[in-house]
Amino acid sequence: MTPTALIAAAGYSRSGTGRGPGIELLGLSIDEATGAPAVERLAVVELPDPSFVLWSQDGTLLHAVLEGDPTRVVAVRVSADGREAEVIGDLAVDGAGGCHLSRGTDPSTLIIAQYGTGTVVTVRLDDAGIPIEQIDLDDHRGLRDSGDNSVESDLGSPHPHQVVALPGTQLLAVPDLGLDRVLMYRQDGTGMIDLAGEIPLHRGSGPRHLAADHESEQLHIACELSGMVATAVRSEKAPQRRPAPGTDGPTHQWSVRSRIPASGRDGANAPSHIELTGDESALLVANRGPDTLSLVSLDPMRPLLVSEVEVGAHPRHFTQLGDLVLVAAQEGDRIDVLRRSGDELVRAAEPIVAPSVACLAIRP
């Protein structure tokens, strides 16, 4: 079978703190007769703890953030067939514990969330997509005493965990697990980012990842500490609270309208990744503790948990390919292969062996 998709599987490595190789490139094929997926292992890139990866828009480069001290961002050139891959750029930045990266609204930049030091770093790319210099650093430790959330969550310090460009706006959203807030940034013509607003959440929520609809009318936030999914709705009227220092005239405002448990299982839950389905009719949420993937319907007046299926231990991230959902179970050392059918999640194939896998990215 000819591979129908190329998947980069990244995670904690034997050269770092885990059991995997770093990055492995997998060719996923779908049997036309049975619809069953099959995987071929194509190439390996040995790197220490690449905890998140992102493809360039043309699919020729893979950018990875290495979760060490200091944080490093690397560029990997990948051949058309996925069988050859080589590191062509490697840049260390100020700070440690980088756990997520995203393209900025300026496409010549990458924005990195550093969980370890509570900072957000902006990196410039050259014309070939290679990271060449750090141009900005925003320190969330200076935001501890602003507004009604002046006391931090139990983690005791800021922990930005993701960067998301919000569709239909010029804003970048950064959930900060330690500050119980989603910080909004605007990027200027030089590539620098500045605070432009925030969404406060209940104390102890621990916002980790979020998913925005195609116009960012609603933002769905996975809250690691409370085990909830919070939904923030955009409104014209700003929340009645004192803005954080350094914020300036946001053109969009959101306020939390609903919160539901991310899992229906008993016991503690630390949700990790969250995504909308392609038709935006439902949310998928990975749950660590119960070790499940949840399907949350958005058809009712408020989000409603309608399906939940067991996956490998510590599901940290997942991605979607048509009706397939591939789940990175970090402590299960595997990738679960599920299929969404309406309001149901079912197992589509046997899990794929993948030690300490933390992130999955499908080449565009």
Legacy VTK file of the C-alpha trace (Angstrom):
# vtk DataFile Version 3.0
C-alpha trace
ASCII
DATASET POLYDATA
POINTS 364 float
0.000 0.000 0.000
1.181 3.521 -0.747
1.300 5.699 2.395
-1.564 8.191 2.493
-0.082 10.284 5.301
3.303 10.986 6.842
3.243 11.323 10.610
5.983 12.745 12.816
5.909 11.052 16.229
8.012 12.935 18.786
8.653 12.319 22.439
10.977 11.896 25.365
14.186 10.189 24.304
16.786 7.784 25.585
19.286 10.634 25.201
17.046 12.770 27.403
14.515 11.653 30.000
12.487 8.969 28.242
12.569 5.715 26.293
12.152 6.809 22.670
14.495 7.794 19.836
13.415 11.436 19.576
11.463 11.798 16.331
10.207 8.897 14.242
8.596 9.316 10.822
5.723 6.935 10.140
3.920 6.236 6.870
0.214 5.578 7.458
-1.723 3.664 4.805
-5.427 2.849 4.612
-6.545 -0.429 3.029
-9.141 0.549 0.416
-11.045 -2.712 0.810
-11.249 -2.905 4.601
-10.531 0.670 5.696
-7.959 -0.697 8.145
-4.886 1.505 8.796
-1.343 0.153 8.618
1.956 1.805 9.543
5.456 1.668 8.049
8.463 3.045 9.949
10.417 5.294 7.589
13.114 7.299 9.405
14.425 8.256 12.825
15.974 11.525 14.016
17.891 11.164 17.281
17.191 14.256 19.421
16.980 14.835 23.195
13.355 15.232 24.355
11.552 16.822 21.374
8.218 17.216 23.171
6.382 19.110 20.411
6.777 19.258 16.630
5.278 21.432 13.889
5.455 21.063 10.108
6.248 23.998 7.842
3.354 24.998 5.608
4.913 23.292 2.568
5.727 20.112 4.517
9.443 20.136 3.751
10.604 21.096 7.255
9.732 19.874 10.700
10.307 22.284 13.598
10.793 20.755 17.040
11.144 22.209 20.515
13.556 20.316 22.774
12.383 20.343 26.391
15.732 20.793 28.095
17.874 23.432 29.757
18.260 25.548 27.781
15.294 25.098 25.468
16.356 24.465 21.873
14.399 24.747 18.647
15.566 22.706 15.673
14.654 22.451 11.994
14.630 19.036 10.328
14.560 18.697 6.538
12.400 15.732 5.458
12.465 14.126 2.010
9.306 13.810 -0.074
8.948 10.102 0.734
9.767 10.579 4.432
12.656 8.112 4.327
15.388 10.689 4.845
15.569 13.401 7.508
18.420 15.594 8.728
18.789 18.415 11.235
19.677 21.636 9.385
19.211 24.186 12.172
19.575 24.231 15.958
19.093 27.325 18.141
19.271 27.596 21.935
17.032 30.248 23.537
16.859 31.897 26.939
14.921 29.737 29.365
14.179 26.071 29.952
11.399 23.529 29.645
10.061 24.540 26.235
6.943 22.413 25.668
5.075 23.897 22.681
5.698 25.998 19.608
3.531 27.665 16.988
3.912 29.909 13.981
3.337 33.561 14.816
0.963 35.808 12.916
4.245 36.869 11.285
5.051 33.664 9.326
8.803 34.275 9.654
8.579 33.653 13.422
7.988 30.801 15.837
6.556 31.354 19.327
7.679 28.966 22.070
5.921 28.343 25.405
8.413 27.523 28.164
6.702 25.694 30.999
9.883 25.469 33.040
10.790 29.147 33.320
7.347 30.690 32.827
8.333 32.582 29.695
7.317 32.919 26.048
10.072 33.260 23.427
9.841 34.554 19.857
12.331 33.204 17.316
13.105 34.531 13.825
13.358 32.116 10.870
15.419 32.783 7.763
14.043 32.413 4.234
14.747 28.672 4.343
12.780 28.240 7.593
15.857 27.776 9.785
15.728 29.369 13.276
18.457 32.013 13.389
17.861 34.289 16.391
15.752 34.973 19.455
14.049 38.355 19.059
11.750 38.566 22.083
11.174 37.112 25.546
8.011 37.695 27.598
8.197 36.761 31.272
4.905 35.739 32.901
6.418 36.086 36.371
5.667 39.803 36.139
1.936 39.026 35.847
1.495 37.295 39.203
-0.135 40.179 41.023
-2.517 41.531 38.386
-6.287 41.573 38.625
-8.504 39.256 40.602
-6.223 36.239 40.128
-3.407 37.756 42.182
-2.775 34.488 44.023
-1.348 31.761 41.810
-2.545 28.188 41.634
-0.980 25.456 43.763
1.854 24.958 41.272
3.338 28.176 42.653
4.654 29.813 39.473
3.641 30.699 35.902
3.580 27.824 33.420
2.671 28.796 29.838
1.853 25.554 28.056
0.685 26.336 24.508
0.588 29.065 21.848
-2.413 29.249 19.501
-3.053 31.720 16.665
-6.766 32.551 16.978
-8.621 32.373 13.617
-10.410 35.558 12.596
-8.211 37.712 14.834
-4.637 38.969 14.975
-4.172 37.471 18.426
-2.058 34.675 19.860
-3.522 32.864 22.871
-1.228 31.419 25.562
-2.855 29.291 28.291
-0.863 29.674 31.516
-1.462 26.703 33.797
0.032 28.386 36.855
-1.677 31.775 36.533
-5.160 30.369 35.785
-5.419 32.654 32.778
-5.257 32.606 29.012
-3.003 35.501 27.976
-3.655 37.232 24.651
-0.748 38.623 22.631
-0.569 40.759 19.508
2.479 40.574 17.216
3.783 43.791 15.662
5.585 44.394 12.387
8.984 43.621 13.896
7.861 40.214 15.144
7.758 41.290 18.804
4.685 40.301 20.829
2.831 42.429 23.387
0.027 41.658 25.818
-3.392 42.631 24.492
-5.820 41.033 26.966
-6.597 37.937 28.983
-9.290 35.443 29.939
-9.379 34.784 33.700
-10.452 31.308 34.814
-11.515 29.949 38.193
-8.619 29.697 40.617
-7.068 26.241 40.470
-8.284 25.574 36.909
-4.841 25.157 35.360
-5.547 25.943 31.675
-3.230 23.816 29.521
-4.443 23.695 25.893
-7.316 25.307 23.995
-9.225 24.861 20.753
-10.807 27.746 18.827
-13.556 27.515 16.207
-12.973 28.945 12.721
-13.898 32.498 13.782
-12.813 32.210 17.424
-16.356 32.841 18.582
-15.822 30.110 21.167
-12.621 28.963 22.852
-12.681 25.553 24.538
-10.032 25.210 27.243
-8.691 21.971 28.746
-8.026 22.639 32.433
-5.378 20.263 33.787
-5.768 21.006 37.502
-9.565 21.016 37.790
-10.266 18.262 35.238
-12.767 20.512 33.460
-13.382 21.830 29.963
-14.172 25.552 30.111
-15.847 27.290 27.178
-15.253 31.022 26.706
-17.586 32.971 24.419
-16.619 36.121 22.537
-18.542 39.277 23.364
-18.356 42.955 22.512
-18.359 44.070 26.112
-15.142 43.610 28.083
-15.305 41.811 31.461
-15.694 44.201 34.388
-12.243 43.836 35.896
-8.971 45.705 35.940
-6.804 44.777 32.916
-3.355 43.332 33.400
-0.387 45.718 33.252
0.846 46.232 29.719
-2.418 45.310 28.005
-3.808 47.681 25.428
-7.214 47.937 23.809
-8.073 44.392 22.706
-10.494 44.236 19.801
-11.928 40.946 21.063
-13.009 39.856 24.533
-14.056 36.455 25.836
-15.654 35.354 29.084
-16.162 31.835 30.429
-19.788 30.722 30.059
-19.691 27.012 30.904
-17.562 24.337 32.567
-18.068 20.582 32.344
-15.986 17.582 33.512
-13.695 16.355 30.730
-14.262 12.736 31.807
-17.202 10.790 33.178
-14.948 8.327 35.020
-14.330 8.362 38.766
-11.046 9.613 40.178
-8.621 12.418 39.451
-8.202 13.662 35.896
-5.561 15.923 34.338
-6.782 16.739 30.800
-4.019 17.415 28.301
-4.793 18.130 24.643
-8.099 19.335 23.165
-9.257 19.732 19.549
-12.403 20.429 17.588
-13.519 17.845 15.052
-13.314 18.957 11.423
-17.002 19.867 11.254
-16.763 21.716 14.603
-19.732 19.748 15.949
-17.718 18.156 18.748
-14.599 18.324 20.892
-12.039 15.629 21.548
-10.253 15.724 24.920
-7.403 13.520 26.193
-7.681 12.554 29.862
-4.709 11.511 31.995
-5.713 9.593 35.104
-8.674 7.723 33.665
-6.520 7.366 30.504
-9.329 7.963 28.048
-10.282 10.064 25.061
-13.597 11.916 25.392
-15.988 13.081 22.691
-17.952 16.182 23.716
-20.927 17.182 21.575
-21.447 20.876 20.868
-24.940 20.420 19.401
-26.833 20.999 22.665
-27.111 24.410 24.331
-23.955 23.631 26.265
-21.147 21.095 25.711
-22.187 17.518 26.564
-19.934 14.487 27.080
-21.364 11.753 24.816
-18.598 9.151 24.416
-15.418 8.081 26.179
-13.009 5.274 25.281
-9.950 3.863 27.059
-6.498 4.458 25.552
-2.911 3.873 26.663
-1.493 5.370 29.843
-0.996 9.144 30.036
-2.486 10.341 26.714
-0.555 13.565 26.190
-1.521 14.568 22.651
-3.525 13.418 19.631
-4.176 14.340 16.028
-6.907 13.672 13.482
-6.817 12.255 9.958
-10.301 12.179 8.465
-12.382 10.069 10.839
-9.276 8.561 12.457
-7.923 9.840 15.776
-4.318 8.968 16.671
-3.554 9.271 20.391
-0.024 9.624 21.812
-0.065 7.611 25.053
3.223 8.719 26.609
3.489 6.237 29.492
1.755 3.488 27.522
4.570 3.671 24.939
2.028 3.500 22.140
-0.171 5.332 19.672
-3.832 4.343 19.898
-5.757 4.303 16.609
-9.414 5.240 17.030
-12.228 6.044 14.642
-14.984 8.589 15.206
-18.391 7.478 13.960
-21.012 10.113 14.750
-21.131 10.428 18.523
-19.095 7.266 19.090
-15.374 6.541 19.381
-14.261 3.016 18.500
-10.918 1.267 18.175
-9.847 1.109 14.510
-6.624 -0.926 14.769
-4.097 -2.315 17.187
-1.940 0.314 18.939
1.356 1.326 17.321
4.478 0.846 19.457
6.003 4.263 20.200
8.093 4.631 23.402
7.495 7.852 25.399
5.548 9.421 22.519
4.396 12.959 23.381
3.278 14.617 20.134
1.924 13.625 16.713
1.968 15.854 13.628
0.643 14.961 10.157
2.530 16.466 7.217
0.323 18.904 5.247
LINES 1 365
364 0 1 2 3 4 5 6 7 8 9 10 11 12 13 14 15 16 17 18 19 20 21 22 23 24 25 26 27 28 29 30 31 32 33 34 35 36 37 38 39 40 41 42 43 44 45 46 47 48 49 50 51 52 53 54 55 56 57 58 59 60 61 62 63 64 65 66 67 68 69 70 71 72 73 74 75 76 77 78 79 80 81 82 83 84 85 86 87 88 89 90 91 92 93 94 95 96 97 98 99 100 101 102 103 104 105 106 107 108 109 110 111 112 113 114 115 116 117 118 119 120 121 122 123 124 125 126 127 128 129 130 131 132 133 134 135 136 137 138 139 140 141 142 143 144 145 146 147 148 149 150 151 152 153 154 155 156 157 158 159 160 161 162 163 164 165 166 167 168 169 170 171 172 173 174 175 176 177 178 179 180 181 182 183 184 185 186 187 188 189 190 191 192 193 194 195 196 197 198 199 200 201 202 203 204 205 206 207 208 209 210 211 212 213 214 215 216 217 218 219 220 221 222 223 224 225 226 227 228 229 230 231 232 233 234 235 236 237 238 239 240 241 242 243 244 245 246 247 248 249 250 251 252 253 254 255 256 257 258 259 260 261 262 263 264 265 266 267 268 269 270 271 272 273 274 275 276 277 278 279 280 281 282 283 284 285 286 287 288 289 290 291 292 293 294 295 296 297 298 299 300 301 302 303 304 305 306 307 308 309 310 311 312 313 314 315 316 317 318 319 320 321 322 323 324 325 326 327 328 329 330 331 332 333 334 335 336 337 338 339 340 341 342 343 344 345 346 347 348 349 350 351 352 353 354 355 356 357 358 359 360 361 362 363
